[in-house]
């Protein structure tokens, strides 16, 4: 009887050990003062808050710079494509020449 009672008691002890205080499982709520406070403007956004026209000007300048660099990249890509095509053709000619002169 003692052998069958021991597993039952251990099982009951494990079940009761799981019934503890669970208040640590939930996060603390934010205080009302913090939730209802006026939003703070981050330091990096002070320029936008004080002079929106300067931000618009900066964005337009950055857009223009991107457009110029995009045009340069496109022009460079077409030149690179022509150079690569010429190089590929030269390699094909060289491969054909080597294939003709290769000893059998």
C-alpha positions, 0 to 999 in steps of 0.5 A: 500500500505504501508503494502505491501511495507514494506516487499519488502523494508525489503527483499531488505535491507537483500539482499543488506546487503549480498553484502558486501566485502568478502575479509575476506573469503579467507585465506592469501597466503604464501609469496614467500620467505617462499614457496621457502625457503630451508626446515628446518630439525626438531630437532628430525631428526638431528641424522638421518641427521648427522649419518644415520648408527646410525639410522640403528643400532638403528632400528635393535636393536629395531627390535631385542628387538621386536622379543624377546618380541614377542617370550616371549609373544607367549610362555606365551600365550601357557602356559596360554592356557594350564592353562586355559584349565585345569581350565575350565576342573576343573570347569566342573567337579565341576559343574557336581559334584554339579549337582549330589548332588543338592537337588531336 
